[in-house]
Every structure is written in structure tokens, then in C-alpha cells.
């Protein structure tokens, strides 16, 4: 099984946020190119979506919302 370098980077970023900033993985209907993380205690960035598309462009969405 070949592990894509982009998937590896995505997992490394997610692991960093989970370990160092108390984010939790959220299981949603997603593509294999997305990871959703949540930390309700982080008032500025409670939800983060990490993704990359087939053109290898990175996209980090930080959703600000009232919790």
C-alpha cells in the first residue's frame, strides 16, 4: 500500500493539533482528503478543516462560530 506524501503531511498536522492544542478528530462523511478537528475551548478557532485537492494545493479552513 503506497502512502501519499500529502496524506502523511495532513495526518502530521492533525496529530500536532490534537497533541499540542487539545483538538479532537471529528468523524464526518468526508473524502479521504479532509480531516475535521474541533476544540470548543478554543474561542478563536473552534473548528478546523484540513484538506488538499488533487492538484496538491493545500486548504486550511478555520471556522469561527459561537459555541
Secondary structure as GFF3:
##gff-version 3
##sequence-region A 1 67
A	DSSP	alpha_helix	5	21	.	.	.	ID=ss1
A	DSSP	beta_strand	24	26	.	.	.	ID=ss2
A	DSSP	beta_strand	34	38	.	.	.	ID=ss3
A	DSSP	beta_strand	47	52	.	.	.	ID=ss4
A	DSSP	beta_strand	58	63	.	.	.	ID=ss5
###
